[in-house]
Amino acid sequence: MMRRFPRAAELLSRGRNLSFRVKLGFVLVFLAQVFLGAILLVPFLEVDLPTKGLASVVLFVIGEILFYSGLFLLGKEMVSKYRKYFNPMYWLNRKNKQDET
C-alpha cells in the first residue's frame, strides 16, 4: 500500500514540522538559484568563448532541472502560496492595507 504524503499546505496549517520531501524541495529550489546565478560569473572566466558558452548552457540546464524538481516536490499548494509573495501586485495591496490601518 502506498503511503500518501501530506500536502505542504496541510503541514503548515497544522503547525507540524515540514516533511523530508518538502525540505528537499526547498533545497533543490535554492540550489537551482545558485546554479542560475553562477551564469553571471561565466563571462569573467579565463577560458575561450566556446567553453564559456558550454558552461552557461550546462549551468542553465542543471538549474532548470533542479528548479522544476523542487517545485514538483513542494506541491501545487506550496508553489501557489509562494508565487503570491513574488507578485508585485501583492506587495502593492499589502502596503495599501497597512497604510489604511
MOPAC internal coordinates of N, CA, C and O (Angstrom, degrees):
PM7 1SCF
backbone

  N    0.0000 0     0.00 0     0.00 0    0    0    0
  C    1.4490 1     0.00 0     0.00 0    1    0    0
  C    1.5251 1   108.54 1     0.00 0    2    1    0
  O    1.2310 1   121.00 1   -48.97 1    3    2    1
  N    1.3251 1   115.69 1   131.03 1    3    2    1
  C    1.4700 1   119.55 1  -179.18 1    5    3    2
  C    1.5230 1   109.83 1   -78.14 1    6    5    3
  O    1.2310 1   121.18 1   -41.76 1    7    6    5
  N    1.2938 1   115.34 1   138.24 1    7    6    5
  C    1.4531 1   121.31 1   177.43 1    9    7    6
  C    1.5218 1   108.37 1   -83.11 1   10    9    7
  O    1.2310 1   120.15 1   -48.55 1   11   10    9
  N    1.3029 1   117.32 1   131.45 1   11   10    9
  C    1.4501 1   121.50 1   179.59 1   13   11   10
  C    1.5282 1   108.49 1   -84.97 1   14   13   11
  O    1.2310 1   120.81 1   -57.18 1   15   14   13
  N    1.3210 1   116.06 1   122.82 1   15   14   13
  C    1.4570 1   120.02 1   176.64 1   17   15   14
  C    1.5162 1   108.77 1   -76.29 1   18   17   15
  O    1.2310 1   119.83 1   -45.93 1   19   18   17
  N    1.3272 1   117.92 1   134.07 1   19   18   17
  C    1.4623 1   118.94 1   177.23 1   21   19   18
  C    1.5234 1   110.17 1   -69.38 1   22   21   19
  O    1.2310 1   120.71 1   -35.02 1   23   22   21
  N    1.2996 1   116.26 1   144.98 1   23   22   21
  C    1.4571 1   120.96 1   178.59 1   25   23   22
  C    1.5221 1   109.57 1   -69.50 1   26   25   23
  O    1.2310 1   121.12 1   -29.65 1   27   26   25
  N    1.3221 1   115.46 1   150.35 1   27   26   25
  C    1.4595 1   120.54 1  -177.20 1   29   27   26
  C    1.5220 1   111.31 1   -61.77 1   30   29   27
  O    1.2310 1   120.14 1   141.56 1   31   30   29
  N    1.3183 1   117.33 1   -38.44 1   31   30   29
  C    1.4674 1   120.06 1  -179.91 1   33   31   30
  C    1.5327 1   110.46 1   -64.22 1   34   33   31
  O    1.2310 1   120.19 1   142.57 1   35   34   33
  N    1.3333 1   117.24 1   -37.43 1   35   34   33
  C    1.4620 1   120.18 1   177.73 1   37   35   34
  C    1.5236 1   110.46 1   -64.68 1   38   37   35
  O    1.2310 1   120.62 1   139.39 1   39   38   37
  N    1.3277 1   116.42 1   -40.61 1   39   38   37
  C    1.4596 1   119.55 1  -179.91 1   41   39   38
  C    1.5229 1   111.46 1   -64.17 1   42   41   39
  O    1.2310 1   120.71 1   137.29 1   43   42   41
  N    1.3206 1   116.24 1   -42.71 1   43   42   41
  C    1.4581 1   119.40 1  -179.28 1   45   43   42
  C    1.5185 1   112.06 1   -69.24 1   46   45   43
  O    1.2310 1   120.31 1   142.29 1   47   46   45
  N    1.3310 1   117.02 1   -37.71 1   47   46   45
  C    1.4558 1   119.56 1  -177.98 1   49   47   46
  C    1.5231 1   111.39 1   -70.98 1   50   49   47
  O    1.2310 1   119.76 1   151.38 1   51   50   49
  N    1.3032 1   118.07 1   -28.62 1   51   50   49
  C    1.4658 1   121.23 1   179.02 1   53   51   50
  C    1.5172 1   112.94 1   -85.11 1   54   53   51
  O    1.2310 1   120.11 1   170.55 1   55   54   53
  N    1.3258 1   117.39 1    -9.45 1   55   54   53
  C    1.4490 1   120.25 1   179.46 1   57   55   54
  C    1.5193 1   113.69 1    77.72 1   58   57   55
  O    1.2310 1   120.03 1  -162.77 1   59   58   57
  N    1.3176 1   117.55 1    17.23 1   59   58   57
  C    1.4592 1   120.18 1   178.95 1   61   59   58
  C    1.5170 1   110.48 1   -85.37 1   62   61   59
  O    1.2310 1   121.56 1   -12.20 1   63   62   61
  N    1.3167 1   114.61 1   167.80 1   63   62   61
  C    1.4624 1   119.26 1   174.40 1   65   63   62
  C    1.5197 1   109.80 1   -69.44 1   66   65   63
  O    1.2310 1   121.08 1   -27.55 1   67   66   65
  N    1.3284 1   115.53 1   152.45 1   67   66   65
  C    1.4513 1   120.20 1   179.59 1   69   67   66
  C    1.5184 1   110.07 1   -72.82 1   70   69   67
  O    1.2310 1   120.56 1   -35.00 1   71   70   69
  N    1.3126 1   116.54 1   145.00 1   71   70   69
  C    1.4519 1   120.91 1   179.51 1   73   71   70
  C    1.5288 1   109.92 1   -74.21 1   74   73   71
  O    1.2310 1   121.43 1   -12.73 1   75   74   73
  N    1.3132 1   114.87 1   167.27 1   75   74   73
  C    1.4673 1   120.39 1   178.62 1   77   75   74
  C    1.5154 1   110.61 1   -60.63 1   78   77   75
  O    1.2310 1   120.55 1   143.31 1   79   78   77
  N    1.3255 1   116.56 1   -36.69 1   79   78   77
  C    1.4580 1   121.37 1  -179.13 1   81   79   78
  C    1.5292 1   111.37 1   -61.62 1   82   81   79
  O    1.2310 1   120.30 1   136.17 1   83   82   81
  N    1.3219 1   117.03 1   -43.83 1   83   82   81
  C    1.4597 1   121.35 1  -179.53 1   85   83   82
  C    1.5259 1   110.46 1   -69.70 1   86   85   83
  O    1.2310 1   120.42 1   138.89 1   87   86   85
  N    1.3246 1   116.81 1   -41.11 1   87   86   85
  C    1.4678 1   119.72 1   177.72 1   89   87   86
  C    1.5222 1   111.00 1   -61.93 1   90   89   87
  O    1.2310 1   120.72 1   137.46 1   91   90   89
  N    1.3348 1   116.22 1   -42.54 1   91   90   89
  C    1.4582 1   120.36 1   177.88 1   93   91   90
  C    1.5273 1   110.59 1   -63.15 1   94   93   91
  O    1.2310 1   120.30 1   142.12 1   95   94   93
  N    1.3176 1   117.03 1   -37.88 1   95   94   93
  C    1.4610 1   120.79 1   177.07 1   97   95   94
  C    1.5150 1   111.75 1   -60.91 1   98   97   95
  O    1.2310 1   119.96 1   135.93 1   99   98   97
  N    1.3304 1   117.69 1   -44.07 1   99   98   97
  C    1.4656 1   121.27 1   177.78 1  101   99   98
  C    1.5288 1   111.24 1   -64.19 1  102  101   99
  O    1.2310 1   120.47 1   139.84 1  103  102  101
  N    1.3241 1   116.71 1   -40.16 1  103  102  101
  C    1.4699 1   120.30 1   179.46 1  105  103  102
  C    1.5233 1   110.54 1   -64.81 1  106  105  103
  O    1.2310 1   120.35 1   138.20 1  107  106  105
  N    1.3223 1   116.93 1   -41.80 1  107  106  105
  C    1.4586 1   119.84 1   179.68 1  109  107  106
  C    1.5292 1   111.90 1   -65.18 1  110  109  107
  O    1.2310 1   120.27 1   140.35 1  111  110  109
  N    1.3274 1   117.09 1   -39.65 1  111  110  109
  C    1.4665 1   119.89 1   177.86 1  113  111  110
  C    1.5272 1   109.81 1   -65.89 1  114  113  111
  O    1.2310 1   120.07 1   139.95 1  115  114  113
  N    1.3260 1   117.47 1   -40.05 1  115  114  113
  C    1.4649 1   120.38 1   177.79 1  117  115  114
  C    1.5277 1   111.06 1   -64.10 1  118  117  115
  O    1.2310 1   120.14 1   134.59 1  119  118  117
  N    1.3268 1   117.34 1   -45.41 1  119  118  117
  C    1.4631 1   120.17 1   178.58 1  121  119  118
  C    1.5260 1   111.77 1   -62.78 1  122  121  119
  O    1.2310 1   120.61 1   145.51 1  123  122  121
  N    1.3156 1   116.45 1   -34.49 1  123  122  121
  C    1.4638 1   119.98 1   177.20 1  125  123  122
  C    1.5206 1   110.20 1   -61.88 1  126  125  123
  O    1.2310 1   120.52 1   139.40 1  127  126  125
  N    1.3248 1   116.61 1   -40.60 1  127  126  125
  C    1.4660 1   119.53 1   179.16 1  129  127  126
  C    1.5250 1   111.12 1   -66.65 1  130  129  127
  O    1.2310 1   120.35 1   146.31 1  131  130  129
  N    1.3193 1   116.94 1   -33.69 1  131  130  129
  C    1.4714 1   120.66 1   177.23 1  133  131  130
  C    1.5276 1   109.97 1   -65.29 1  134  133  131
  O    1.2310 1   120.51 1   134.05 1  135  134  133
  N    1.3224 1   116.63 1   -45.95 1  135  134  133
  C    1.4679 1   120.14 1   179.98 1  137  135  134
  C    1.5244 1   111.31 1   -65.03 1  138  137  135
  O    1.2310 1   120.40 1   137.86 1  139  138  137
  N    1.3310 1   116.84 1   -42.14 1  139  138  137
  C    1.4596 1   119.70 1   179.52 1  141  139  138
  C    1.5285 1   111.20 1   -68.38 1  142  141  139
  O    1.2310 1   120.23 1   145.57 1  143  142  141
  N    1.3249 1   117.17 1   -34.43 1  143  142  141
  C    1.4553 1   120.39 1   176.34 1  145  143  142
  C    1.5144 1   112.68 1   -70.05 1  146  145  143
  O    1.2310 1   120.46 1   151.95 1  147  146  145
  N    1.3190 1   116.73 1   -28.05 1  147  146  145
  C    1.4653 1   120.44 1   179.54 1  149  147  146
  C    1.5237 1   111.54 1   -67.96 1  150  149  147
  O    1.2310 1   120.20 1   160.47 1  151  150  149
  N    1.3164 1   117.21 1   -19.53 1  151  150  149
  C    1.4680 1   120.11 1   177.04 1  153  151  150
  C    1.5263 1   110.12 1   -60.92 1  154  153  151
  O    1.2310 1   120.24 1   148.22 1  155  154  153
  N    1.3305 1   117.14 1   -31.78 1  155  154  153
  C    1.4647 1   120.54 1   179.39 1  157  155  154
  C    1.5279 1   112.58 1   -66.45 1  158  157  155
  O    1.2310 1   120.00 1   159.46 1  159  158  157
  N    1.3183 1   117.61 1   -20.54 1  159  158  157
  C    1.4638 1   121.37 1  -179.56 1  161  159  158
  C    1.5229 1   112.97 1   -90.09 1  162  161  159
  O    1.2310 1   120.16 1   165.45 1  163  162  161
  N    1.3193 1   117.31 1   -14.55 1  163  162  161
  C    1.4673 1   120.95 1  -175.86 1  165  163  162
  C    1.5299 1   112.75 1   -59.61 1  166  165  163
  O    1.2310 1   117.94 1   138.82 1  167  166  165
  N    1.3331 1   121.53 1   -41.18 1  167  166  165
  C    1.4676 1   119.72 1  -178.52 1  169  167  166
  C    1.5335 1   114.17 1   -61.39 1  170  169  167
  O    1.2310 1   120.44 1   159.51 1  171  170  169
  N    1.3163 1   116.76 1   -20.49 1  171  170  169
  C    1.4571 1   120.25 1  -178.10 1  173  171  170
  C    1.5252 1   113.35 1   -90.73 1  174  173  171
  O    1.2310 1   119.75 1  -179.05 1  175  174  173
  N    1.3238 1   118.08 1     0.95 1  175  174  173
  C    1.4596 1   121.44 1   177.67 1  177  175  174
  C    1.5256 1   110.16 1   -73.32 1  178  177  175
  O    1.2310 1   120.79 1   -31.41 1  179  178  177
  N    1.3020 1   116.09 1   148.59 1  179  178  177
  C    1.4685 1   121.74 1   179.45 1  181  179  178
  C    1.5290 1   110.59 1   -92.32 1  182  181  179
  O    1.2310 1   120.85 1  -119.48 1  183  182  181
  N    1.3301 1   115.98 1    60.52 1  183  182  181
  C    1.4593 1   121.59 1   177.78 1  185  183  182
  C    1.5229 1   108.24 1  -132.17 1  186  185  183
  O    1.2310 1   120.93 1   -10.06 1  187  186  185
  N    1.3390 1   115.83 1   169.94 1  187  186  185
  C    1.4623 1   118.67 1  -178.17 1  189  187  186
  C    1.5316 1   111.03 1   -74.56 1  190  189  187
  O    1.2310 1   120.96 1   -13.25 1  191  190  189
  N    1.3198 1   115.77 1   166.75 1  191  190  189
  C    1.4615 1   122.42 1  -172.35 1  193  191  190
  C    1.5322 1   113.86 1   -61.42 1  194  193  191
  O    1.2310 1   118.62 1   135.71 1  195  194  193
  N    1.3301 1   120.24 1   -44.29 1  195  194  193
  C    1.4799 1   118.39 1   179.00 1  197  195  194
  C    1.5322 1   112.71 1   -61.68 1  198  197  195
  O    1.2310 1   120.18 1   146.15 1  199  198  197
  N    1.3076 1   117.26 1   -33.85 1  199  198  197
  C    1.4634 1   120.28 1   178.63 1  201  199  198
  C    1.5204 1   110.46 1   -69.02 1  202  201  199
  O    1.2310 1   120.54 1   142.28 1  203  202  201
  N    1.3299 1   116.57 1   -37.72 1  203  202  201
  C    1.4678 1   119.90 1   176.52 1  205  203  202
  C    1.5272 1   110.46 1   -63.97 1  206  205  203
  O    1.2310 1   121.00 1   138.82 1  207  206  205
  N    1.3223 1   115.70 1   -41.18 1  207  206  205
  C    1.4664 1   119.15 1   178.05 1  209  207  206
  C    1.5125 1   112.22 1   -63.59 1  210  209  207
  O    1.2310 1   120.75 1   136.56 1  211  210  209
  N    1.3242 1   116.17 1   -43.44 1  211  210  209
  C    1.4595 1   120.36 1   178.43 1  213  211  210
  C    1.5246 1   111.17 1   -64.24 1  214  213  211
  O    1.2310 1   120.38 1   137.79 1  215  214  213
  N    1.3174 1   116.88 1   -42.21 1  215  214  213
  C    1.4696 1   120.58 1   179.41 1  217  215  214
  C    1.5273 1   110.59 1   -62.84 1  218  217  215
  O    1.2310 1   120.22 1   139.62 1  219  218  217
  N    1.3252 1   117.18 1   -40.38 1  219  218  217
  C    1.4651 1   120.47 1   178.97 1  221  219  218
  C    1.5194 1   111.18 1   -63.29 1  222  221  219
  O    1.2310 1   120.67 1   135.45 1  223  222  221
  N    1.3259 1   116.32 1   -44.55 1  223  222  221
  C    1.4636 1   120.03 1  -179.11 1  225  223  222
  C    1.5218 1   110.75 1   -65.51 1  226  225  223
  O    1.2310 1   120.12 1   136.77 1  227  226  225
  N    1.3234 1   117.37 1   -43.23 1  227  226  225
  C    1.4647 1   120.97 1  -179.76 1  229  227  226
  C    1.5300 1   110.45 1   -63.33 1  230  229  227
  O    1.2310 1   120.10 1   135.44 1  231  230  229
  N    1.3331 1   117.42 1   -44.56 1  231  230  229
  C    1.4660 1   120.17 1   178.37 1  233  231  230
  C    1.5228 1   111.39 1   -62.87 1  234  233  231
  O    1.2310 1   120.55 1   140.33 1  235  234  233
  N    1.3225 1   116.55 1   -39.67 1  235  234  233
  C    1.4624 1   120.28 1   179.50 1  237  235  234
  C    1.5236 1   111.34 1   -65.03 1  238  237  235
  O    1.2310 1   120.16 1   134.15 1  239  238  237
  N    1.3185 1   117.29 1   -45.85 1  239  238  237
  C    1.4703 1   120.65 1  -178.14 1  241  239  238
  C    1.5197 1   110.77 1   -65.29 1  242  241  239
  O    1.2310 1   120.24 1   135.66 1  243  242  241
  N    1.3295 1   117.15 1   -44.34 1  243  242  241
  C    1.4685 1   119.99 1   178.50 1  245  243  242
  C    1.5228 1   110.46 1   -62.99 1  246  245  243
  O    1.2310 1   120.28 1   137.74 1  247  246  245
  N    1.3245 1   117.06 1   -42.26 1  247  246  245
  C    1.4586 1   120.91 1   178.64 1  249  247  246
  C    1.5180 1   112.54 1   -61.56 1  250  249  247
  O    1.2310 1   120.15 1   136.90 1  251  250  249
  N    1.3182 1   117.31 1   -43.10 1  251  250  249
  C    1.4621 1   120.54 1   179.80 1  253  251  250
  C    1.5256 1   111.48 1   -67.51 1  254  253  251
  O    1.2310 1   120.17 1   139.72 1  255  254  253
  N    1.3199 1   117.29 1   -40.28 1  255  254  253
  C    1.4679 1   120.21 1   178.20 1  257  255  254
  C    1.5271 1   110.46 1   -62.69 1  258  257  255
  O    1.2310 1   120.48 1   135.27 1  259  258  257
  N    1.3291 1   116.69 1   -44.73 1  259  258  257
  C    1.4615 1   119.92 1   178.30 1  261  259  258
  C    1.5254 1   111.48 1   -64.11 1  262  261  259
  O    1.2310 1   120.47 1   138.58 1  263  262  261
  N    1.3248 1   116.70 1   -41.42 1  263  262  261
  C    1.4621 1   120.68 1  -177.94 1  265  263  262
  C    1.5272 1   111.32 1   -62.65 1  266  265  263
  O    1.2310 1   120.22 1   129.75 1  267  266  265
  N    1.3246 1   117.19 1   -50.25 1  267  266  265
  C    1.4571 1   119.30 1  -178.02 1  269  267  266
  C    1.5201 1   112.17 1   -71.63 1  270  269  267
  O    1.2310 1   119.74 1   151.22 1  271  270  269
  N    1.3210 1   118.09 1   -28.78 1  271  270  269
  C    1.4645 1   119.74 1   173.79 1  273  271  270
  C    1.5197 1   110.17 1   -65.74 1  274  273  271
  O    1.2310 1   120.61 1   137.66 1  275  274  273
  N    1.3293 1   116.44 1   -42.34 1  275  274  273
  C    1.4601 1   120.57 1   177.17 1  277  275  274
  C    1.5134 1   112.54 1   -63.09 1  278  277  275
  O    1.2310 1   120.29 1   137.92 1  279  278  277
  N    1.3351 1   117.05 1   -42.08 1  279  278  277
  C    1.4643 1   120.02 1   177.83 1  281  279  278
  C    1.5227 1   111.15 1   -63.33 1  282  281  279
  O    1.2310 1   120.46 1   141.60 1  283  282  281
  N    1.3235 1   116.74 1   -38.40 1  283  282  281
  C    1.4581 1   120.36 1   178.14 1  285  283  282
  C    1.5283 1   110.93 1   -62.29 1  286  285  283
  O    1.2310 1   120.56 1   138.33 1  287  286  285
  N    1.3260 1   116.54 1   -41.67 1  287  286  285
  C    1.4639 1   120.10 1  -179.94 1  289  287  286
  C    1.5232 1   112.30 1   -71.12 1  290  289  287
  O    1.2310 1   119.99 1   147.53 1  291  290  289
  N    1.3153 1   117.63 1   -32.47 1  291  290  289
  C    1.4596 1   120.25 1  -178.74 1  293  291  290
  C    1.5161 1   112.59 1   -70.69 1  294  293  291
  O    1.2310 1   120.11 1   144.71 1  295  294  293
  N    1.2946 1   117.40 1   -35.29 1  295  294  293
  C    1.4599 1   120.14 1   178.92 1  297  295  294
  C    1.5154 1   112.27 1    96.04 1  298  297  295
  O    1.2310 1   121.55 1   -16.93 1  299  298  297
  N    1.3116 1   114.65 1   163.07 1  299  298  297
  C    1.4564 1   121.68 1  -173.82 1  301  299  298
  C    1.5327 1   112.33 1   -65.87 1  302  301  299
  O    1.2310 1   119.94 1   139.57 1  303  302  301
  N    1.3082 1   117.72 1   -40.43 1  303  302  301
  C    1.4562 1   120.47 1  -176.66 1  305  303  302
  C    1.5213 1   111.67 1   -66.41 1  306  305  303
  O    1.2310 1   120.84 1   136.35 1  307  306  305
  N    1.3374 1   115.99 1   -43.65 1  307  306  305
  C    1.4643 1   119.96 1  -179.02 1  309  307  306
  C    1.5219 1   110.73 1   -66.99 1  310  309  307
  O    1.2310 1   120.46 1   140.52 1  311  310  309
  N    1.3156 1   116.73 1   -39.48 1  311  310  309
  C    1.4626 1   120.59 1   179.88 1  313  311  310
  C    1.5200 1   110.31 1   -64.75 1  314  313  311
  O    1.2310 1   120.06 1   136.39 1  315  314  313
  N    1.3225 1   117.49 1   -43.61 1  315  314  313
  C    1.4676 1   119.59 1  -179.66 1  317  315  314
  C    1.5219 1   110.79 1   -67.55 1  318  317  315
  O    1.2310 1   120.04 1   146.91 1  319  318  317
  N    1.3176 1   117.52 1   -33.09 1  319  318  317
  C    1.4693 1   120.28 1   178.30 1  321  319  318
  C    1.5245 1   110.72 1   -65.94 1  322  321  319
  O    1.2310 1   120.14 1   134.12 1  323  322  321
  N    1.3143 1   117.34 1   -45.88 1  323  322  321
  C    1.4564 1   119.82 1  -178.31 1  325  323  322
  C    1.5164 1   112.53 1   -78.26 1  326  325  323
  O    1.2310 1   119.65 1   156.08 1  327  326  325
  N    1.3263 1   118.27 1   -23.92 1  327  326  325
  C    1.4596 1   120.69 1   175.25 1  329  327  326
  C    1.5324 1   109.49 1   -63.58 1  330  329  327
  O    1.2310 1   120.79 1   145.33 1  331  330  329
  N    1.3320 1   116.10 1   -34.67 1  331  330  329
  C    1.4545 1   120.66 1   178.90 1  333  331  330
  C    1.5289 1   110.84 1   -61.83 1  334  333  331
  O    1.2310 1   119.87 1   142.66 1  335  334  333
  N    1.3215 1   117.85 1   -37.34 1  335  334  333
  C    1.4598 1   121.14 1  -178.29 1  337  335  334
  C    1.5234 1   112.63 1   -69.19 1  338  337  335
  O    1.2310 1   119.89 1   156.10 1  339  338  337
  N    1.3381 1   117.82 1   -23.90 1  339  338  337
  C    1.4563 1   121.14 1  -179.67 1  341  339  338
  C    1.5259 1   112.60 1   -95.31 1  342  341  339
  O    1.2310 1   119.92 1  -176.50 1  343  342  341
  N    1.3180 1   117.75 1     3.50 1  343  342  341
  C    1.4582 1   122.13 1   178.79 1  345  343  342
  C    1.5352 1   108.60 1   -86.97 1  346  345  343
  O    1.2310 1   119.34 1   -60.37 1  347  346  345
  N    1.3359 1   118.87 1   119.63 1  347  346  345
  C    1.4790 1   120.48 1  -179.54 1  349  347  346
  C    1.5246 1   113.21 1   -59.82 1  350  349  347
  O    1.2310 1   119.61 1   151.24 1  351  350  349
  N    1.3173 1   118.35 1   -28.76 1  351  350  349
  C    1.4688 1   119.81 1   178.12 1  353  351  350
  C    1.5280 1   110.49 1   -64.82 1  354  353  351
  O    1.2310 1   119.96 1   146.74 1  355  354  353
  N    1.3104 1   117.68 1   -33.26 1  355  354  353
  C    1.4649 1   120.89 1   176.64 1  357  355  354
  C    1.5143 1   110.14 1   -66.09 1  358  357  355
  O    1.2310 1   120.20 1   141.66 1  359  358  357
  N    1.3299 1   117.23 1   -38.34 1  359  358  357
  C    1.4619 1   120.65 1   179.00 1  361  359  358
  C    1.5195 1   110.43 1   -63.11 1  362  361  359
  O    1.2310 1   120.58 1   136.22 1  363  362  361
  N    1.3350 1   116.50 1   -43.78 1  363  362  361
  C    1.4605 1   120.32 1  -178.83 1  365  363  362
  C    1.5205 1   110.69 1   -66.51 1  366  365  363
  O    1.2310 1   120.01 1   137.21 1  367  366  365
  N    1.3261 1   117.58 1   -42.79 1  367  366  365
  C    1.4669 1   120.56 1   179.20 1  369  367  366
  C    1.5148 1   111.32 1   -64.64 1  370  369  367
  O    1.2310 1   120.08 1   142.16 1  371  370  369
  N    1.3080 1   117.46 1   -37.84 1  371  370  369
  C    1.4627 1   120.65 1  -179.85 1  373  371  370
  C    1.5216 1   110.70 1   -67.37 1  374  373  371
  O    1.2310 1   120.00 1   140.71 1  375  374  373
  N    1.3398 1   117.61 1   -39.29 1  375  374  373
  C    1.4596 1   120.86 1   178.49 1  377  375  374
  C    1.5084 1   110.87 1   -66.68 1  378  377  375
  O    1.2310 1   120.19 1   141.47 1  379  378  377
  N    1.3373 1   117.24 1   -38.53 1  379  378  377
  C    1.4652 1   120.53 1   178.73 1  381  379  378
  C    1.5328 1   111.22 1   -64.97 1  382  381  379
  O    1.2310 1   120.03 1   140.14 1  383  382  381
  N    1.3258 1   117.55 1   -39.86 1  383  382  381
  C    1.4574 1   120.57 1   178.53 1  385  383  382
  C    1.5161 1   111.43 1   -67.23 1  386  385  383
  O    1.2310 1   119.52 1   144.84 1  387  386  385
  N    1.3284 1   118.53 1   -35.16 1  387  386  385
  C    1.4569 1   121.61 1   178.17 1  389  387  386
  C    1.5227 1   110.93 1   -70.04 1  390  389  387
  O    1.2310 1   120.04 1   145.03 1  391  390  389
  N    1.3353 1   117.53 1   -34.97 1  391  390  389
  C    1.4574 1   121.15 1   179.18 1  393  391  390
  C    1.5145 1   112.12 1   -69.20 1  394  393  391
  O    1.2310 1   120.46 1   148.28 1  395  394  393
  N    1.3197 1   116.72 1   -31.72 1  395  394  393
  C    1.4546 1   121.37 1  -179.42 1  397  395  394
  C    1.5149 1   112.15 1   -71.86 1  398  397  395
  O    1.2310 1   119.67 1   151.63 1  399  398  397
  N    1.3139 1   118.23 1   -28.37 1  399  398  397
  C    1.4656 1   120.82 1  -176.73 1  401  399  398
  C    1.4955 1   112.26 1   -85.37 1  402  401  399
  O    1.2310 1   120.10 1   180.00 1  403  402  401

